[in-house]
Amino acid sequence: MAPKEVYIGVIGAGGVGKCFLSQLESLSKRYATNASSPKISLVFISRSTKTLYSEKYTALPFENLSTKLANSTQKHLSLTEAIGFLSAAPGKAILVDNTSSQNIADQYPQVLSKGISIVTPNKKAFSGSYKLWQDIFSAAAESGAIVSHESSVGAGLPVISTLNDLVNTGDEVTKIEGVFSGTMSFLFNSFAPLEGSGGKWSAEVMKAKELGYTEPDPRDDLNGLDVARKLTILARLAGLPIESPTSFPVQSLIPKELESVASGDEFLQKLPQFDSQMEETKAAAEKEGKVVRFVGSIDVAKKEVKVGLEKFDRSHPIAALKGSDNIISFYTKRYGANPLIVQGAGAGGEVTAMGVTSGLIHILERLS
Ligand SMILES: NC(=O)c1ccc[n+]([C@@H]2O[C@H](COP(=O)([O-])OP(=O)(O)OC[C@H]3O[C@@H](n4cnc5c(N)ncnc54)[C@H](OP(=O)(O)O)[C@@H]3O)[C@@H](O)[C@H]2O)c1
């Protein structure tokens, strides 16, 4: 039987958080028209310095929520206080973490041990230490709370659910390979396109930054850590006890000489001096009739995970990727030589929020 009323707390109202709130509003309206659906009540929302909550656990109205949060004069609650507030709700509670905070991620075991389920696109908890990973899932198993983190890899693309379905139905996943970063996808699809010759590496990085595809300091994309975090999550779900995202080879595209320059702007200014390195890589691939792409791969049988540049035949699906799309190929015993492929936008507020909202729906369906 569906629970009568479920209480939702949301942390983070940025690019993804705002889209999620709008999707949550539609969902709650849809549920309200169906007697067998639970009543979902948003009772808590916070940003880094602001909190808005309903002391008596009556639902906060969705109208002008961002403005009301920005103007809230209620005491800003710490995460511990927020956990206390949600665990005292008169029914099941779900915390939606729409931040990229490591500090919040570190406290997931405490949240779950109070019986509060978690939905999040935040990679930090699942790609941090292996101990945190184990603590999260054992806390959930003990309390019966549920964790959903679909959007932590490939945004709203069904990557984690697909891998879980393969594993849980007894297929043998032998290899996972793909382009896991929208930024890297955009950069290489422009730098080494299937048609035309592409621009200079530094010019493509600059263009990607101007179009908003990179982090404020592009080195945070080029160091490969974001991809390494996603690979850590998938490798663990495939059964490999990966210690951390720095415990396997990760190729950084930051020239050694520019690792320690003070700012992202200075980095961009000096990057053209190192264009020849990437030009050589592109030319070497072209000589073999191939293109270069930045990929991550997990060889499950060999227990090998790696992130870096690889050459692909021009007919390979990874070579043919467009724009900033992600592509993830699952090689399994059942699927044989032709992998199961998930492909599409791997970033963006609406699609990422879709993964969060669908995770919330799965939890609502399973909570009893
Ligand atoms: N954007 C994408 O395309 C995408 C794709 C896949 C996954 N994700 C993941 O989705 C998450 C959110 O991304 P985003 O793009 O929405 O980020 P964002 O625009 O920077 O928003 C982050 C929000 O979290 C709040 N916040 C940060 N630290 C907090 C804390 N300690 N306590 C309370 N609130 C805190 C911020 O508060 P203020 O507003 O006060 O600063 C802001 O509202 C991240 O984990 C990201 O990796 C994003």
The ligand as an SDF file (V2000), in Angstrom:
LIG
                    3D

 48 52  0  0  0  0  0  0  0  0999 V2000
   24.2900   20.9110  -13.8730 N   0  0  0  0  0  0  0  0  0  0  0  0
   24.4340   19.7460  -14.4970 C   0  0  0  0  0  0  0  0  0  0  0  0
   24.3290   19.6510  -15.7110 O   0  0  0  0  0  0  0  0  0  0  0  0
   24.7010   18.5060  -13.6840 C   0  0  0  0  0  0  0  0  0  0  0  0
   24.7930   17.2510  -14.3400 C   0  0  0  0  0  0  0  0  0  0  0  0
   24.9880   16.1020  -13.5790 C   0  0  0  0  0  0  0  0  0  0  0  0
   25.1190   16.2110  -12.2030 C   0  0  0  0  0  0  0  0  0  0  0  0
   25.0590   17.4370  -11.6250 N   0  0  0  0  0  0  0  0  0  0  0  0
   25.2260   17.5310  -10.1730 C   0  0  0  0  0  0  0  0  0  0  0  0
   24.0870   18.1610   -9.6200 O   0  0  0  0  0  0  0  0  0  0  0  0
   24.4670   18.8740   -8.4240 C   0  0  0  0  0  0  0  0  0  0  0  0
   23.9570   20.3050   -8.5060 C   0  0  0  0  0  0  0  0  0  0  0  0
   24.5380   20.9280   -9.6300 O   0  0  0  0  0  0  0  0  0  0  0  0
   24.1130   22.4260  -10.0540 P   0  0  0  0  0  0  0  0  0  0  0  0
   24.6070   22.6070  -11.4180 O   0  0  0  0  0  0  0  0  0  0  0  0
   22.6850   22.6450   -9.7460 O   0  0  0  0  0  0  0  0  0  0  0  0
   25.0130   23.2830   -9.0220 O   0  0  0  0  0  0  0  0  0  0  0  0
   24.8020   24.8200   -8.6080 P   0  0  0  0  0  0  0  0  0  0  0  0
   24.0430   25.5470   -9.6640 O   0  0  0  0  0  0  0  0  0  0  0  0
   26.1350   25.2970   -8.1840 O   0  0  0  0  0  0  0  0  0  0  0  0
   23.8350   24.7570   -7.3200 O   0  0  0  0  0  0  0  0  0  0  0  0
   24.2280   24.2290   -6.0990 C   0  0  0  0  0  0  0  0  0  0  0  0
   23.2210   24.6110   -5.0420 C   0  0  0  0  0  0  0  0  0  0  0  0
   23.6080   23.9830   -3.8230 O   0  0  0  0  0  0  0  0  0  0  0  0
   23.6300   24.9650   -2.7810 C   0  0  0  0  0  0  0  0  0  0  0  0
   24.6300   24.5600   -1.7870 N   0  0  0  0  0  0  0  0  0  0  0  0
   25.9430   24.3240   -1.9660 C   0  0  0  0  0  0  0  0  0  0  0  0
   26.5240   23.9410   -0.8100 N   0  0  0  0  0  0  0  0  0  0  0  0
   25.5270   23.9140    0.1110 C   0  0  0  0  0  0  0  0  0  0  0  0
   25.4740   23.5980    1.4900 C   0  0  0  0  0  0  0  0  0  0  0  0
   26.5620   23.2070    2.1540 N   0  0  0  0  0  0  0  0  0  0  0  0
   24.2710   23.6890    2.1320 N   0  0  0  0  0  0  0  0  0  0  0  0
   23.1620   24.0800    1.4820 C   0  0  0  0  0  0  0  0  0  0  0  0
   23.1530   24.3860    0.1600 N   0  0  0  0  0  0  0  0  0  0  0  0
   24.3240   24.3190   -0.4950 C   0  0  0  0  0  0  0  0  0  0  0  0
   23.9680   26.2580   -3.4690 C   0  0  0  0  0  0  0  0  0  0  0  0
   23.5500   27.3230   -2.6180 O   0  0  0  0  0  0  0  0  0  0  0  0
   23.6320   28.8710   -3.0560 P   0  0  0  0  0  0  0  0  0  0  0  0
   22.5410   29.0340   -4.0710 O   0  0  0  0  0  0  0  0  0  0  0  0
   23.3470   29.6020   -1.7960 O   0  0  0  0  0  0  0  0  0  0  0  0
   25.0050   29.0610   -3.5900 O   0  0  0  0  0  0  0  0  0  0  0  0
   23.1420   26.1140   -4.7590 C   0  0  0  0  0  0  0  0  0  0  0  0
   21.7990   26.4900   -4.5320 O   0  0  0  0  0  0  0  0  0  0  0  0
   25.9870   18.7420   -8.3240 C   0  0  0  0  0  0  0  0  0  0  0  0
   26.3280   17.6730   -7.4750 O   0  0  0  0  0  0  0  0  0  0  0  0
   26.3920   18.4170   -9.7510 C   0  0  0  0  0  0  0  0  0  0  0  0
   27.6170   17.6990   -9.8450 O   0  0  0  0  0  0  0  0  0  0  0  0
   24.8450   18.5770  -12.3120 C   0  0  0  0  0  0  0  0  0  0  0  0
  1  2  1  0
  2  3  2  0
  2  4  1  0
  4  5  1  0
  4 48  2  0
  5  6  2  0
  6  7  1  0
  7  8  2  0
  8  9  1  0
  8 48  1  0
  9 10  1  0
  9 46  1  0
 10 11  1  0
 11 12  1  0
 11 44  1  0
 12 13  1  0
 13 14  1  0
 14 15  2  0
 14 16  1  0
 14 17  1  0
 17 18  1  0
 18 19  2  0
 18 20  1  0
 18 21  1  0
 21 22  1  0
 22 23  1  0
 23 24  1  0
 23 42  1  0
 24 25  1  0
 25 26  1  0
 25 36  1  0
 26 27  1  0
 26 35  1  0
 27 28  2  0
 28 29  1  0
 29 30  1  0
 29 35  2  0
 30 31  1  0
 30 32  2  0
 32 33  1  0
 33 34  2  0
 34 35  1  0
 36 37  1  0
 36 42  1  0
 37 38  1  0
 38 39  2  0
 38 40  1  0
 38 41  1  0
 42 43  1  0
 44 45  1  0
 44 46  1  0
 46 47  1  0
M  CHG  2   8   1  16  -1
M  END
$$$$
